[in-house]
């Protein structure tokens, strides 16, 4: 007979981190950067997303997180299919374009429709084509589970990495994280370079 573990009492006076503290802490986890794209009523749409991961190999499942205030994610959800475009380190122009709330994100952009009816961006490291399998609401984000339909490997080069609120891992690590850099956990389309964190 095994003994039950003793319950640890709650720490007195300890409160959960506020959003700024949470963002600062989670910035120490380096992540890649993606652009999630889809088609809604014949129009290509997309947003920058940092929160992307593999979930299962059999069946092939992935996930991304989208903010509840996003204007783009509901349009992709309606279509039922999406493409995750994994960015290379030299594609900050795409990151800026799809992270901004201003302008038409596909205006003047070279892209191609996939066989699954989703927009594929050129010269990315990887395209993951998927259909919406399940959606779970978690706090101020939706956790989207996608069933993978196809993967396409692209350019063989270094990935775009987001770390301590900045792009790349070679900056001054003794400096405080850039608290007002692009938001954490799926930069929904309310983020832009000039109004970070204000959420339009």
PLY file of the C-alpha trace (Angstrom):
ply
format ascii 1.0
element vertex 200
property float x
property float y
property float z
element edge 199
property int vertex1
property int vertex2
end_header
0.00 0.00 0.00
1.48 3.31 -1.04
1.12 6.39 1.09
-0.72 9.35 -0.35
1.48 12.40 -0.91
1.00 15.16 1.62
-0.84 18.20 0.31
1.31 21.30 0.10
-0.44 24.33 1.59
-0.87 27.41 -0.57
1.88 29.97 -0.14
0.57 32.84 1.94
0.71 36.24 0.29
1.86 34.94 -3.12
-0.22 36.22 -6.02
-0.23 35.05 -9.65
1.88 37.16 -12.03
0.23 40.15 -13.69
0.28 40.35 -17.52
3.52 42.37 -17.64
5.31 39.98 -15.29
3.98 36.96 -17.14
5.16 38.36 -20.46
8.61 39.10 -19.02
8.94 35.57 -17.62
7.72 33.78 -20.73
10.04 35.83 -22.93
12.85 33.60 -21.66
11.39 30.77 -23.72
12.73 31.21 -27.26
10.25 30.44 -30.01
9.93 30.50 -33.76
7.69 32.90 -35.65
4.95 31.93 -38.08
2.26 33.51 -40.21
-1.08 31.67 -40.14
-3.01 32.19 -43.38
-6.40 31.26 -44.76
-9.08 32.26 -47.25
-12.38 33.84 -46.26
-15.00 34.56 -48.93
-12.32 34.51 -51.59
-10.04 36.93 -49.73
-6.63 35.87 -48.34
-6.14 36.68 -44.65
-3.36 36.04 -42.15
-1.75 36.98 -38.84
1.60 36.56 -37.09
1.64 33.78 -34.51
4.40 32.88 -32.09
2.53 30.13 -30.26
2.81 27.13 -32.60
3.74 23.53 -31.79
3.48 19.92 -32.85
0.93 17.91 -30.85
0.82 14.40 -32.28
2.54 12.32 -34.96
-0.26 9.75 -35.30
-2.59 11.28 -36.24
-0.59 14.31 -37.36
-1.79 17.22 -35.23
-0.44 20.70 -34.58
-1.65 23.64 -32.52
-1.51 27.41 -32.53
-2.97 30.01 -30.19
-5.00 32.99 -31.38
-6.15 35.91 -29.26
-9.87 36.24 -28.56
-9.72 39.81 -29.85
-8.27 38.77 -33.21
-10.22 39.87 -36.25
-8.48 37.41 -38.56
-8.75 34.14 -36.65
-12.61 34.00 -36.82
-12.37 34.39 -40.59
-9.89 31.51 -40.85
-12.03 29.41 -38.51
-15.06 29.85 -40.78
-13.11 28.51 -43.74
-12.03 25.43 -41.78
-8.51 25.26 -43.27
-5.28 27.15 -42.73
-1.58 27.18 -43.53
1.17 27.81 -40.98
4.10 29.53 -42.73
7.32 29.25 -40.69
9.50 32.34 -41.20
13.24 32.57 -41.78
15.38 35.06 -39.85
15.57 37.40 -42.84
11.80 37.68 -43.24
11.14 40.50 -40.80
9.26 42.27 -43.60
6.62 39.51 -43.56
6.50 39.61 -39.78
5.94 43.37 -39.83
3.34 43.15 -42.61
1.23 40.47 -40.94
1.73 41.84 -37.43
0.27 45.21 -38.37
-3.39 46.13 -38.18
-2.99 48.68 -40.96
-3.35 48.07 -44.68
-4.20 45.01 -46.71
-1.65 42.41 -45.73
-1.59 40.69 -49.11
-1.38 43.88 -51.22
1.62 43.61 -53.53
2.71 40.36 -51.89
3.88 37.38 -53.91
2.00 34.29 -52.72
0.33 31.22 -54.20
-2.79 29.20 -53.42
-2.11 25.68 -52.23
-3.96 22.59 -53.38
-5.91 22.91 -50.12
-7.13 26.39 -50.94
-4.91 28.18 -48.42
-2.36 30.95 -49.14
1.26 29.82 -49.20
3.92 32.47 -48.62
7.08 32.34 -50.72
10.56 31.42 -49.44
9.43 30.35 -45.97
11.16 27.49 -44.15
8.06 25.33 -43.92
4.39 25.32 -44.83
2.02 23.20 -42.77
-1.42 22.82 -44.34
-4.13 21.77 -41.91
-7.83 21.76 -41.19
-9.40 22.91 -37.94
-9.81 19.78 -35.82
-10.77 21.27 -32.45
-10.79 24.62 -30.63
-10.44 25.13 -26.87
-10.92 28.50 -25.19
-8.20 29.16 -22.61
-8.26 32.54 -20.91
-7.87 35.30 -23.48
-6.85 32.93 -26.31
-8.22 30.06 -28.37
-6.06 26.94 -28.57
-6.57 25.67 -32.09
-5.83 22.01 -32.87
-5.22 21.38 -36.54
-5.14 18.05 -38.38
-2.23 18.19 -40.81
-3.05 17.58 -44.47
0.40 18.19 -45.95
3.80 19.65 -45.13
6.05 21.46 -47.59
9.68 22.10 -46.77
11.07 25.30 -48.22
14.27 27.30 -47.99
17.13 25.77 -45.96
18.32 28.59 -43.74
18.22 29.92 -40.18
14.80 30.42 -38.60
13.37 33.62 -37.19
13.64 33.37 -33.40
11.86 35.51 -30.81
13.62 35.72 -27.42
13.46 38.17 -24.49
11.09 40.40 -26.41
13.41 40.74 -29.42
14.27 38.89 -32.61
17.36 36.68 -32.48
19.33 35.32 -29.54
22.55 37.31 -29.94
21.48 40.56 -28.26
22.54 41.71 -24.79
21.29 39.03 -22.41
21.95 41.18 -19.35
19.41 43.74 -20.51
15.82 43.62 -19.33
13.45 41.86 -21.75
11.87 44.25 -24.23
8.50 44.45 -22.52
6.93 46.50 -25.28
8.08 44.32 -28.14
5.47 42.27 -30.01
3.00 40.57 -27.72
3.30 37.02 -26.47
1.31 33.90 -27.42
0.10 34.51 -30.89
0.40 38.08 -32.05
-3.22 38.48 -33.03
-3.91 41.01 -35.70
-4.57 43.80 -33.20
-0.81 44.16 -32.71
1.28 46.62 -34.71
4.73 48.17 -34.36
3.46 51.52 -33.06
0.69 50.42 -30.71
2.11 47.34 -29.02
0.04 45.95 -26.24
-2.87 48.39 -26.61
-5.11 45.94 -28.44
-7.30 47.65 -31.01
0 1
1 2
2 3
3 4
4 5
5 6
6 7
7 8
8 9
9 10
10 11
11 12
12 13
13 14
14 15
15 16
16 17
17 18
18 19
19 20
20 21
21 22
22 23
23 24
24 25
25 26
26 27
27 28
28 29
29 30
30 31
31 32
32 33
33 34
34 35
35 36
36 37
37 38
38 39
39 40
40 41
41 42
42 43
43 44
44 45
45 46
46 47
47 48
48 49
49 50
50 51
51 52
52 53
53 54
54 55
55 56
56 57
57 58
58 59
59 60
60 61
61 62
62 63
63 64
64 65
65 66
66 67
67 68
68 69
69 70
70 71
71 72
72 73
73 74
74 75
75 76
76 77
77 78
78 79
79 80
80 81
81 82
82 83
83 84
84 85
85 86
86 87
87 88
88 89
89 90
90 91
91 92
92 93
93 94
94 95
95 96
96 97
97 98
98 99
99 100
100 101
101 102
102 103
103 104
104 105
105 106
106 107
107 108
108 109
109 110
110 111
111 112
112 113
113 114
114 115
115 116
116 117
117 118
118 119
119 120
120 121
121 122
122 123
123 124
124 125
125 126
126 127
127 128
128 129
129 130
130 131
131 132
132 133
133 134
134 135
135 136
136 137
137 138
138 139
139 140
140 141
141 142
142 143
143 144
144 145
145 146
146 147
147 148
148 149
149 150
150 151
151 152
152 153
153 154
154 155
155 156
156 157
157 158
158 159
159 160
160 161
161 162
162 163
163 164
164 165
165 166
166 167
167 168
168 169
169 170
170 171
171 172
172 173
173 174
174 175
175 176
176 177
177 178
178 179
179 180
180 181
181 182
182 183
183 184
184 185
185 186
186 187
187 188
188 189
189 190
190 191
191 192
192 193
193 194
194 195
195 196
196 197
197 198
198 199
